[in-house]
Amino acid sequence: MNTKIIYWPKGGNVEKIAEKMTTKLNGVKAYCVEELDFNMLSDTELLILGGSTVGADHWNNEAYPDAWAMFFGELKAKGISMEGKKVALYGLGNQVLYPSHFVDSMKDMADAAISTGATLVGACANKDYHFDASEALVDGQFVGLPLDEDTQASKTEARIDAWLKGLDL
Ligand SMILES: Cc1cc2nc3c(=O)[nH]c(=O)nc-3n(C[C@H](O)[C@H](O)[C@H](O)COP(=O)(O)O)c2cc1C
């Protein structure tokens, strides 16, 4: 399956995980969403989108521009449909410091991805995480892969491996 990893922001855990995935998925490349050439999307069958939750109310907060909101806004503005494509999400968060908003942003990304016509894949079981609430939980499952490099880094490797295996690339 023609796969691309698209991530944002740069320079932190999200980028580190994108790079880690490229080493696991031979030949799959990772691109920062700010540097993406939209033409590259045309032959892509699976998009792995990675982001983090930074601030509970950031997604549509104009005072804190989010490159994901801009990406999805631009897709819409350019009239690019993602119908027939699959989207899988991974999201960085911190369940100890933010137990009431753990990886909330994955839900925003899931909603935005679905609104483009894409099929969301890669839901993840709520297993071995410890938090109070997350918007990214739908019908008891996470809409993508939650990763917590701040407090559960030792679980990251196995979580990624199991998740990528489930994507059936
Ligand atoms: C200001 C700030 C707010 C954050 N808010 C949340 C949050 O609401 N929910 C959550 O799960 N993690 C939250 N985090 C944790 C980050 O998502 C986590 O540290 C992540 O690994 C950051 O990845 P990045 O540096 O690539 O953006 C927050 C971190 C910061 C610095």
The ligand as an ORCA input file, in Angstrom:
! r2SCAN-3c Opt
* xyz 0 1
  C       1.452     23.465     27.241
  C       1.211     21.979     27.112
  C      -0.084     21.522     27.147
  C      -0.351     20.145     27.033
  N      -1.644     19.706     27.068
  C      -1.899     18.366     26.962
  C      -3.242     17.875     26.990
  O      -4.220     18.637     27.119
  N      -3.440     16.526     26.878
  C      -2.391     15.641     26.739
  O      -2.631     14.440     26.637
  N      -1.105     16.083     26.697
  C      -0.839     17.411     26.819
  N       0.473     17.860     26.758
  C       1.571     16.865     26.624
  C       2.124     16.768     25.199
  O       1.137     16.345     24.290
  C       3.290     15.770     25.183
  O       4.339     16.254     25.985
  C       3.812     15.448     23.781
  O       4.762     14.429     23.855
  C       4.388     16.671     23.092
  O       4.857     16.301     21.825
  P       5.493     17.412     20.836
  O       6.612     18.025     21.623
  O       5.983     16.702     19.638
  O       4.379     18.388     20.559
  C       0.733     19.223     26.893
  C       2.048     19.714     26.843
  C       2.290     21.067     26.945
  C       3.713     21.558     26.901
*
